[in-house]
Amino acid sequence: MIELFKGFNPVIQSLIATTFTWFMTAFGAAMVFFAKELNQKLFDTMLGFAGGIMISVSYFSLLAPAIDMSKGSAIPSWVPVTVGFLLGGFFLWVIDKILPHLNPSCPPEKSEGIKTPWQRNTLLILAITLHNIPEGLAVGVAFGAVAAGFAKANLISAVLLSFGLGLQNFPEGMAVSVPLRFDGMSRRRSFFFGQLSGIVEPMAAVIGALAVSLMQSMQPYALGFAAGAMIYIVIEEIIPGAQRCQNSDLATIGAMLGFAVMMVMEVALG
């Protein structure tokens, strides 16, 4: 699979990788054709698994390489990563307050962002779209760092990052399409809007790849930024959403398994 990425510039590599992550979103959304009802316990476990994966890739694929890149510079190595990490969280916090959206597990009156007359369906789609922005950025930044030739950034880790994010996109696709179906939308339209929520990832990936390719000194900041944005999403949305239906044990087990799976892949292969 690694051979597929060799010989391309980081923008094309990012597009290939995020095509896979989008496909996994579409695959999850396609479950609307088969699911007659939502198995809440399984869904919460999968959401926890997705959160665990995001935490794991935030450290192993983003923060750890960023710290190594910062060593030997005129400023302490922890400064660029910390600044980028906090800026990533702040960026998502601002977007969270502005963009109208609704967590799939919340009632309509719990919508966040600027108040609008938009329907619950639109708010659900925007919520998962918001989740996918930092994921796309992370993929683009990872491939951009590889192209820049940093010793601690390698193609295998960038591909593993994409693979891990693709795995966690499966339940996110379900999180859009299945509730839309239960709200009365047709299966085809539910699938269409479910997969559409993942289309933002290739766009964000291109931005991330171009940014670090043009401003190589900013790469530790960019990696930290992507990690901070993803951790914000996990803490703000994914883990609380997985535990709202009193399946906290299953959600926690799922998160532990998700983290462990990505840790093993990173250490054994990366």
Secondary structure, 3 states (H helix, E strand, C coil): CHHHCCCCCHHHHHHHHHHHHHHHHHHHHHHHHCCCCCCHHHHHHHHHHHHHHHHHHHHHHHHHHHHHHHCCCCCCCHHHHHHHHHHHHHHHHHHHHHCCECCCCCCHHHCECCCCCCCHHHHHHHHHHHHHHHHHHHHHHHHHHHHCCCCCCCHHHHHHHHHHHHHHHHHHHHHHHHHHHHCCCCHHHHHHHHHHCCCHHHHHHHHHHHHHHHCHHHHHHHHHHHHHHHHHHHHHHHHHHHHCCCCHHHHHHHHHHHHHHHHHHHHHHC
